Amino acid sequence: MLDAVIDEQVGRRIRIGDHWLFDFASCNYLGFDLDQEIIDVVPEYLAKWGTHPSWSRLLGSPVLYEQIEEKTTELLGSEDTLLLPTITHIHMSVIPVLAGSGTIFLDGRAHKTIYDGAMVARGHGATVRRFRHNDHEHLRELLRASTTTPRVVALDGVNSMTGNAPDVHEFARLAREYDALLYLDDAHGFGVVGERGPDELCPYGKRGNGIVRHQGAAYDNVVLVAGFSKSYSSLLSFLALPTRLKNVLKVAAPPYLYSGPSPIASLATTLAGLEVNDTRGDRYRFDIYRQTKRVLDRLHELDIYTPNQSGYPLIEIPLANHEDIDPVGRYLFDRGIYVTMAAYPLVPKEEVGFRVQVTAANEDDQIERLCDVLGEINERFELQHEQHHELLLQARAARG
Ligand SMILES: Cc1ncc(COP(=O)(O)O)c(C=O)c1O
């Protein structure tokens, strides 16, 4: 299930050769890739704007950018937003600008693209310090010992492997205390989690406006990065940031100056997606919540360990023996379950396994099949159980 060629797609079913599978590897969380109302708007935008603007954003941006930035700023409740094609472009170009010749404090499990952005910054003279994943105390020690400015603390919002989120209040508080900027990549939280309220349909909250709003935190000293390429199924990403910083990035971040922009179809589906999010988004978030809960309950019933403690729709299932990855992958494939495989050396041996993502477009019978197959895998192969996981952690601690 790596590097596969998908021959056909019908809903969340995909065909590879003559084999049909249920797709649990999609990050199109809200199912907007399949939404007819969104699909239908594309031709009118193409008729008006052509397929692709080709100007870099500095040379000229179709007014659609202004419209999306305005709507996104309103949705997030941030001071401003800046759109660029992908999150990878943002990390590579913005982290070096923010860090200058100061220090980046990087979470031990930060997404590879944040890490790569930090490495580019290092090439430009910044120092990089890594703190243990989600460990405030370790971060505090490093911040206290640091003498250079500016300081940037960089980590994921909803983590792409564990499915859990950091305590944004605590990290933002620390950042403020040590005059640092908190730089959060919420690729997986935006669209899924949002502000809380008494009329929310589920614990994911409302409006999908991301992890900062979900936890009721403020944007002071915080730059939130996220994208439309997951929940909104469109090639576009953004930073939520103060206007002053936006103006700096417009001349200092190379993708704004030089990169080809998002295709018109993606700008169109983002705008339509923002409308649909307003009208139907919370219902979809409820569906994701309900289906994810069903899978997590099943894992619990089978005593299968997953790091997911949040209930968000990324569920990693590590194996007890990393050598089993090939037969487990083959078994899932044969039973028609398509997932993301996490093989060594992409992840450490004790984390080798597979990851399931649940989207609003996965239907009940697909979830039931997944639950059945998890039971079969549990009988045929060794997965990690709570107790087993504890032993692994102890062994890792003993190894130092
Ligand atoms: C946390 C995180 N950040 C960044 C990216 C890359 O996003 P983009 O495709 O917009 O560059 C991903 C994609 O998997 C991701 O999971």
The ligand as an SDF file (V2000), in Angstrom:
LIG
                    3D

 16 16  0  0  0  0  0  0  0  0999 V2000
    1.2670   17.9580    9.8120 C   0  0  0  0  0  0  0  0  0  0  0  0
    1.5130   18.1340    8.3570 C   0  0  0  0  0  0  0  0  0  0  0  0
    2.1220   19.2550    7.9140 N   0  0  0  0  0  0  0  0  0  0  0  0
    2.3540   19.4600    6.6130 C   0  0  0  0  0  0  0  0  0  0  0  0
    1.9730   18.5370    5.6600 C   0  0  0  0  0  0  0  0  0  0  0  0
    2.2560   18.8330    4.2200 C   0  0  0  0  0  0  0  0  0  0  0  0
    1.2270   19.6370    3.7490 O   0  0  0  0  0  0  0  0  0  0  0  0
    1.2400   20.2240    2.2490 P   0  0  0  0  0  0  0  0  0  0  0  0
    0.8250   19.0950    1.3760 O   0  0  0  0  0  0  0  0  0  0  0  0
    0.2410   21.3430    2.2650 O   0  0  0  0  0  0  0  0  0  0  0  0
    2.6230   20.6740    1.9620 O   0  0  0  0  0  0  0  0  0  0  0  0
    1.3280   17.3740    6.0670 C   0  0  0  0  0  0  0  0  0  0  0  0
    0.9140   16.3820    5.0540 C   0  0  0  0  0  0  0  0  0  0  0  0
    0.8400   15.2300    5.2700 O   0  0  0  0  0  0  0  0  0  0  0  0
    1.0800   17.1630    7.4330 C   0  0  0  0  0  0  0  0  0  0  0  0
    0.4830   16.0580    7.8610 O   0  0  0  0  0  0  0  0  0  0  0  0
  1  2  1  0
  2  3  1  0
  2 15  2  0
  3  4  2  0
  4  5  1  0
  5  6  1  0
  5 12  2  0
  6  7  1  0
  7  8  1  0
  8  9  2  0
  8 10  1  0
  8 11  1  0
 12 13  1  0
 12 15  1  0
 13 14  2  0
 15 16  1  0
M  END
$$$$
